[in-house]
């Protein structure tokens, strides 16, 4: 692993980054998916409503933010390694 000389980001910055990604998803939904009719090819997608796609995007974003919080990173990593169903994935090494 490489040694990093940059200080860790404060929690408020990580929250702002997560909100930026969530806002990006919302803008992408409204301008690309809804306007061009791509929702017809996306199972479980509901136009203008909160749907499974929104839940999955929010889950991924929140998982990345929670795993990047420094004090919780090691314990969350151990928990994921215990629950990982792939024997030798890159993350569990």
C-alpha positions as CSV (number, residue, x, y, z in Angstrom):
1,X,0.0,0.0,0.0
2,X,1.2,3.5,-0.8
3,X,1.8,5.9,2.1
4,X,-0.3,9.0,1.7
5,X,1.0,12.4,2.8
6,X,-2.4,14.2,2.3
7,X,-4.4,14.7,5.5
8,X,-7.8,12.8,5.6
9,X,-10.8,14.7,4.5
10,X,-13.2,16.1,7.2
11,X,-16.6,14.4,7.6
12,X,-18.4,17.5,6.3
13,X,-16.4,17.3,3.0
14,X,-17.3,13.6,2.6
15,X,-21.0,14.4,3.2
16,X,-20.8,17.2,0.6
17,X,-19.2,14.8,-1.9
18,X,-22.0,12.2,-1.3
19,X,-24.7,14.9,-1.8
20,X,-23.0,15.9,-5.0
21,X,-23.2,12.4,-6.3
22,X,-26.8,12.0,-5.3
23,X,-27.6,15.3,-7.0
24,X,-25.7,14.1,-10.1
25,X,-27.9,10.9,-10.2
26,X,-31.1,13.0,-10.0
27,X,-30.0,15.3,-12.8
28,X,-29.0,12.3,-14.9
29,X,-32.4,10.7,-14.3
30,X,-34.3,13.8,-15.3
31,X,-32.3,14.8,-18.3
32,X,-31.3,11.5,-19.8
33,X,-33.4,8.7,-18.6
34,X,-36.8,10.4,-18.4
35,X,-36.5,12.7,-21.5
36,X,-35.1,10.1,-23.9
37,X,-37.3,7.2,-22.8
38,X,-34.6,5.0,-21.5
39,X,-36.8,4.1,-18.6
40,X,-38.6,1.6,-20.9
41,X,-35.5,-0.5,-20.9
42,X,-34.9,-0.3,-17.1
43,X,-36.8,-2.9,-15.1
44,X,-38.5,-1.6,-11.9
45,X,-38.0,2.0,-12.9
46,X,-40.8,4.4,-12.2
47,X,-40.9,7.8,-14.0
48,X,-41.0,10.7,-11.5
49,X,-41.2,8.4,-8.5
50,X,-38.7,7.0,-6.0
51,X,-37.9,3.5,-7.3
52,X,-35.5,0.5,-6.9
53,X,-32.9,2.3,-9.1
54,X,-32.8,5.2,-6.7
55,X,-32.5,2.9,-3.7
56,X,-29.6,1.1,-5.3
57,X,-27.7,4.3,-6.2
58,X,-28.3,5.7,-2.7
59,X,-27.1,2.5,-1.2
60,X,-23.9,2.4,-3.2
61,X,-23.1,6.1,-2.5
62,X,-23.8,5.7,1.2
63,X,-21.7,2.6,1.5
64,X,-18.7,4.3,-0.2
65,X,-19.0,7.2,2.2
66,X,-19.4,5.1,5.3
67,X,-16.5,2.9,4.3
68,X,-14.3,6.0,3.8
69,X,-14.8,7.3,7.3
70,X,-11.5,6.7,8.9
71,X,-12.3,5.3,12.4
72,X,-14.9,2.9,11.0
73,X,-13.0,1.8,7.9
74,X,-11.1,-1.1,9.6
75,X,-14.1,-2.5,11.5
76,X,-16.3,-2.2,8.4
77,X,-13.7,-3.9,6.3
78,X,-13.5,-6.8,8.7
79,X,-17.2,-7.1,8.7
80,X,-17.4,-7.1,4.9
81,X,-14.6,-9.7,4.7
82,X,-16.6,-12.0,7.0
83,X,-19.8,-11.6,4.9
84,X,-18.1,-11.8,1.5
85,X,-19.4,-14.7,-0.6
86,X,-16.5,-14.5,-3.0
87,X,-13.6,-16.4,-1.6
88,X,-10.7,-14.4,-2.9
89,X,-12.0,-11.1,-4.3
90,X,-9.7,-8.1,-4.5
91,X,-11.3,-6.3,-1.6
92,X,-11.0,-9.2,0.8
93,X,-7.3,-9.6,0.2
